[in-house]
Amino acid sequence: MDLKMWKSDTVTIKVDYDKCQGHGDCADACPSEVYELSDGKTVPVNIDECVECCTCVETCPEGAIDHSACG
């Protein structure tokens, strides 16, 4: 499993790069513009801006995102 993890003071986001197909749904839906696509994969480049709404988890068609606030 190619699991990438990012942490801020309050949030941990994990993206399974084996599942991520780079659709960009998470980046498009995120109200805080936390995500960008890089080399065809999602990256939470602005993790400190996360408002913990779980939209990224809900919109990922591959189920590739695990977010600490989204149990």
N, C-alpha and C positions, 0 to 999 in steps of 0.2 A: 504494500500500500504506500502510495506517495502522498503522505499527509503533511501539509504545511501548517504552521501555527504562528499566529501573531497575538501579542498581548499588549494591553494598555493597563492603566491603573485599575480600571473597573471591568474590562471586557477581554475575553479570550475568543478568538475566531480561528477555527480550523477549516481548511479547504482540502478535500480529497482530490488531488490532481488526477487520479485515475478516473474519477467520475466526472470532473469538470470538463465540459465540452466547449466552454468559451462562448456560450450563447449571449452572455451579457445581460440577462434578465435581472440579475441582482444589481448590477451597476445602474441600469435604467430605472429600477424601482426604488432604490435607496434614496430617501428624502434628504439625507445628509451628505451624499456623494462620497461615501466611504470607499467604494470600489472602483477599480479601473481594470481593464484587460491588458495583460502584458504577455506577449508570446502565446496568445490564445488561451490564457488562463486568467481567472479572477484573482485580484490582489487587493486586500483592504489597505490601501495606501494612506487613507485618512482615518485610521481606527480611532483616534482620539475624538473625532467628530460624531461617533456612533451614539445614537439616541436610544438604542436597545429596543427598537420597534419590531424586530424579527421579520421584517419584510423580505430581507435577503434569503432567509431560510425558506419562507413560504413561497417565494417566486422561483427558486432554483428548480428547474425541471428534472435535474439529475439527482437532487438530494445531496449535493456535494458539500454544503456548508453546515458546519456545526458551530453554534453560537452559544456562549455561556449563559446568556440571558433568556434563551429560548427553549429551555428544558425539554 
